[in-house]
């Protein structure tokens, strides 16, 4: 799944309304994500997902398309949707370092 990150650390991604995640996030917007694993580094995120609309959606799409230009091709799909996850807890882990490096924060 392709993601983009805003300056406010919000996670932006697209999905299909026919996907399993779409109705789950609409019904229960509290969610968790894990990003990474290259060199045993990950970022764990807990937050609240929402589907932005109107001008706000366009602003998030611009950020997403800056990272994933091919995402613009999916805009013509009738069942494409976008979510933004605003984190309230983040943990960075690097188990490739000795000792392992772990830091977390509440936002």
N, C-alpha and C positions, 0 to 999 in steps of 0.2 A: 504494500500500500504506500503510495507516495504521499508525503506530508510536506508542508511548508510551515515555517515558524515566524511569527511576527516579532516585532521589537518588544512587545509585552509578554513574550513567551507563550502566546496562544498557538495551538496546533490547528492547522487548516488541512482538510482533506476532502476528497470527493468519494462518493459511493453511489450505488444504484438503489433506488427505492425497493427493488426486488431482492436486495441482499438481506441477509440475516441481521446484520448490524443496524440497518436503518430503522426497522420498527422497534428494535430493542432500545436504541438511543432515544427515540421519540417517547417511548413509554417510561424509560428509566434513564435519565440523562447522566446520572453519576457513572463515571467510567474510569478505567485504568488503561494505560498504554505502556509498553516497553519498547524503546527505540535503541537499536544498535546491537552490538555484540562483537564487532570487529575488534581484535586485540583485547577481548574480554571486557570491553567498556560498554556500559548501558546507562540509559536514563529511564527511570521509572517515573510515571506521571499519574497522579490522580486528579480528577477535575470534573467539571460539568460541561456536557456537550450541548450545543444548541445549533439550530439551523437558521442562519441569518437570512434576512430578506432585503429586497430593494437596494438602496445605495450602499448599505452596510455589506450586503452580499457581494456587490461589485468590488468594493474595497478589498475584501478577503480573496476574491477570485484573482484580482490583480497580483496579490502576493503569491498565491498558489501558482499562477501561470508564469511568474518570474522564475520559479524553480522548475516547474513542469510545463514547458511551452506546449507540449502535445495535449495537455488537458483542455485546451481551447477546442480541439476537435470533438471532444465529448459533450460540449455544450448543446449540440444539436440533438442529443439523445433525449427522448421524452422522459426517461426515468432517472436522470442524473440529479444528485442532490449534494449539497455541501454542508459540512459540519465544522464548527469551531469548538475546540476544547480549551476552556480557561482553567489552567492548573491551580489547585490550592495546596498541593504537596508535590515536591520533586526530590528525587534521590539520584545522585550520580554515583556509579560504582565502577572502579577499575580494578579488576581482579588479576590483571596482567602485571601490576606493579607489586613490589615487595617492600614493605607490607602493602596489602590491598588498600586502596584509597576509596573512602566512602564519605560522601557529604550529602546532607539533605536540608531542606528548608520548607517552611510553610509560607504561602503567599496569600 
